[in-house]
Amino acid sequence: MHNEADGYHDETEAYRRARQAELNSAAADRANLVQQYGQVWSTEELGTDFEVEGFMAPYVIVVRRSDGQRGSLEFQDSPRYYFNFVPYIE
């Protein structure tokens, strides 16, 4: 995202757009996502297991409720599933 008015420039935008297009062009069902990434969450399950801090498609920044671990997930648009949890090392 580039906004000259407030001086903000998102250097990840091109990468994120490419990754979003990649995920959505090969949108998978839950079983295939589980096979590829491990645990997968629906929108409802996401809210149960994580607190969402923010997102910039196709990534969402979360805090895992069970232990407070911050991290990120990827998501595909349709069907909407969240997957590939990557914990942050702080």
Phi, psi and omega in degrees: 000132179237121180229099182298327184299318181255005177075013182267132176226122180269105181287350180266356188303313182298315179297314182297318178298319179295317180293321178297316178297319179298312181296317185283333179286337179241036183309129186248159173281170186302315182301318179292322178295319178300317180297322184277321189241351186092225185297141181229144181236138167282175178300316179296315180295324178303312181295334178284318186268340186223153166259126182274127179262333180172170177207153171216102188314136006262031182244149175227134179266129187224163168238123180288125184295327185294329184217004178076009181289122174279151177184192179229156173232155169261161173214154172251155185286311187211119356290146185284112174224149179248142187197175175064054177296128177237112180289145175272140174258114184255000000 
